[in-house]
Amino acid sequence: MDLNGNFNIGDNPTRINGVINDTRSQNYSGGARLSLTPVEWLTFYGNANFGFNYSQFSISPNRNQAFTNNNYGGELTLKLPNDLYINTSMNYRINKNAQLDFDLRVPLWNASVYHILGKAKKAEIRLTAVDMLNRNVAVTLNRGANYTQSETIQTLVRYFTLGFSYNMRGVKAKMRREDY
């Protein structure tokens, strides 16, 4: 299990109409990741990350604002006979701001099936489905001393790819990632 955390605290004085506005920002984030390979043909990764952003303004305290950004996910890989693999991942993002009445929950589900080809295992064919629930959007929430910005942008949504890879040195499908 891996754990992470971060915090930032900032103080930014800004002159607005001749008056100093003291903007204080606090950002906290943390998360955990679990990596499991209980048997050689099964790998699971689970994660949870949270973020909290708070901005406070001395001139207009009614503009104080809190954002939360949480992300939960899991990934599963199965190795089947004859070098056939199935991979699926689910990611669930939650972006909230009560003052802006903003509450966006986005589930993202991706999956792929791939097969290592040949006795020398130098080729791979892969079918991938991205955003199978057709829900992907990009979110930006910002607030400054004299503005509020909230954007929800439609991004590239559900699509499928079919790929073929050939490597002269051979293709290796690792069940456990080296960087986790």
Phi, psi and omega per residue, in radians:
M1 nan 2.361 3.096
D2 -1.994 2.424 3.102
L3 -2.121 2.594 3.072
N4 -2.508 2.740 3.107
G5 -2.764 2.746 -3.109
N6 -2.778 2.554 2.989
F7 -2.578 2.558 3.090
N8 -2.352 2.401 3.058
I9 -2.261 2.276 -3.106
G10 -2.357 2.655 3.090
D11 -2.304 2.096 -3.045
N12 -2.285 1.777 3.073
P13 -1.349 2.356 3.137
T14 -2.364 2.383 3.116
R15 -1.512 2.146 3.092
I16 -2.182 2.011 -3.115
N17 0.901 0.736 3.081
G18 1.425 -0.010 -3.129
V19 -1.994 2.390 3.124
I20 -1.375 2.162 3.038
N21 -1.820 2.107 3.137
D22 -1.643 1.916 3.137
T23 -1.711 2.105 3.105
R24 -1.935 2.276 -3.119
S25 -2.108 2.427 3.056
Q26 -2.301 2.239 3.128
N27 -2.263 2.215 3.118
Y28 -2.234 2.442 3.060
S29 -2.593 2.732 3.127
G30 -2.880 2.929 3.128
G31 -3.002 2.998 3.107
A32 -2.484 2.586 3.105
R33 -2.388 2.310 3.133
L34 -2.018 2.252 3.124
S35 -2.073 2.141 -3.124
L36 -2.254 2.311 2.975
T37 -2.315 1.367 -3.047
P38 -1.202 -0.532 3.077
V39 -2.422 2.819 -3.031
E40 -1.135 -0.280 -3.090
W41 -1.827 0.134 -3.091
L42 -2.461 2.247 3.060
T43 -2.310 2.398 3.108
F44 -2.326 2.363 3.024
Y45 -2.170 2.245 3.066
G46 -2.180 2.545 3.130
N47 -2.576 2.712 3.038
A48 -2.511 2.254 3.121
N49 -2.323 2.484 3.108
F50 -2.307 2.679 3.080
G51 -2.512 2.402 3.118
F52 -2.286 2.198 3.133
N53 -2.150 2.254 3.138
Y54 -2.270 2.231 3.088
S55 -2.072 2.334 -3.103
Q56 -2.225 2.327 -3.071
F57 -2.066 2.331 -3.096
S58 -1.315 -0.583 -3.106
I59 -1.353 -0.819 -3.066
S60 -2.173 1.444 -3.123
P61 -1.100 -0.324 3.079
N62 -1.199 -0.224 3.094
R63 -1.619 -0.012 3.082
N64 -0.979 2.545 -3.009
Q65 -2.612 2.549 3.070
A66 -2.200 2.315 3.067
F67 -2.044 2.511 2.950
T68 -2.205 2.427 3.089
N69 -2.293 1.955 -3.137
N70 -2.099 2.595 -3.097
N71 -2.486 2.227 3.121
Y72 -2.203 2.434 -3.102
G73 -2.717 2.870 3.076
G74 -2.669 2.634 3.116
E75 -2.434 2.388 -3.099
L76 -2.281 2.300 3.061
T77 -2.191 2.295 3.101
L78 -2.053 2.335 3.034
K79 -1.790 2.064 3.138
L80 -1.750 2.978 3.104
P81 -1.040 2.772 3.087
N82 1.095 0.631 3.087
D83 0.985 0.682 3.056
L84 -1.823 2.322 -3.086
Y85 -2.204 2.561 3.029
I86 -2.198 2.293 3.117
N87 -2.275 2.374 3.066
T88 -2.468 2.554 3.103
S89 -2.448 2.545 3.102
M90 -2.271 2.294 3.124
N91 -2.255 2.330 -3.116
Y92 -2.198 1.959 -3.134
R93 -1.779 2.409 3.071
I94 -2.231 2.095 3.094
N95 -2.077 2.167 -3.086
K96 -2.336 2.527 2.966
N97 -2.618 1.858 -3.071
A98 -1.143 -0.672 -3.101
Q99 -1.118 -0.619 3.110
L100 -1.585 0.036 -3.079
D101 0.950 0.793 -3.084
F102 -1.934 2.122 3.108
D103 -2.547 1.744 -3.092
L104 -2.031 2.225 3.131
R105 -2.152 2.105 -3.025
V106 -2.168 1.949 3.014
P107 -1.584 2.329 3.095
L108 -2.141 2.144 -3.133
W109 -2.146 2.130 3.108
N110 -2.118 2.648 3.106
A111 -2.664 2.691 3.049
S112 -2.604 2.669 3.039
V113 -2.214 2.273 3.136
Y114 -2.498 2.729 -3.062
H115 -2.361 2.291 3.055
I116 -1.509 2.221 -2.993
L117 -1.815 2.588 2.977
G118 1.452 2.796 3.105
K119 -1.171 -0.615 -3.137
A120 -1.425 -0.135 3.112
K121 0.919 0.939 -3.129
K122 -1.844 -0.019 -3.086
A123 -2.361 2.716 3.105
E124 -2.454 2.437 2.993
I125 -2.075 2.374 -3.018
R126 -2.444 2.312 2.998
L127 -1.919 2.167 -3.085
T128 -2.175 2.407 3.018
A129 -2.049 2.208 -3.113
V130 -2.007 2.339 3.140
D131 0.956 1.027 -3.067
M132 -1.127 -0.353 3.110
L133 -1.569 -0.070 3.074
N134 1.038 0.835 -3.032
R135 -2.212 0.078 -3.004
N136 -1.204 2.306 3.029
V137 -2.505 2.726 3.030
A138 -1.787 2.461 -3.057
V139 -2.195 2.353 3.021
T140 -2.302 2.196 3.069
L141 -2.220 2.129 3.131
N142 -2.452 2.637 3.034
R143 -2.520 2.309 3.053
G144 -2.068 -3.065 -3.102
A145 -1.082 -0.546 -3.092
N146 -2.279 0.396 3.092
Y147 -2.707 2.787 3.009
T148 -2.308 2.347 -3.119
Q149 -2.268 2.203 3.084
S150 -2.383 2.064 -3.127
E151 -2.240 2.358 2.965
T152 -2.185 2.006 -3.015
I153 -1.997 2.216 3.068
Q154 -1.179 2.244 -3.130
T155 -1.929 -3.108 3.076
L156 -1.070 2.090 -3.081
V157 -1.837 -2.746 -2.943
R158 -0.650 2.215 3.018
Y159 -2.698 2.847 -3.110
F160 -2.222 2.562 3.064
T161 -2.325 2.591 3.018
L162 -2.171 2.126 -3.059
G163 -2.241 2.664 3.066
F164 -2.267 2.255 3.120
S165 -2.165 2.451 3.060
Y166 -2.276 2.301 3.121
N167 -2.262 2.165 -3.085
M168 -1.086 -0.465 3.129
R169 -1.524 -0.189 3.138
G170 1.904 2.679 -3.142
V171 -1.807 2.301 3.093
K172 -2.082 2.251 3.065
A173 -1.826 1.867 -3.131
K174 -1.621 2.348 3.113
M175 -1.368 -0.534 3.142
R176 -1.988 2.301 -3.127
R177 -1.330 2.503 3.136
E178 -1.298 -0.515 -3.029
D179 -1.610 0.185 3.131
Y180 -2.070 nan nan
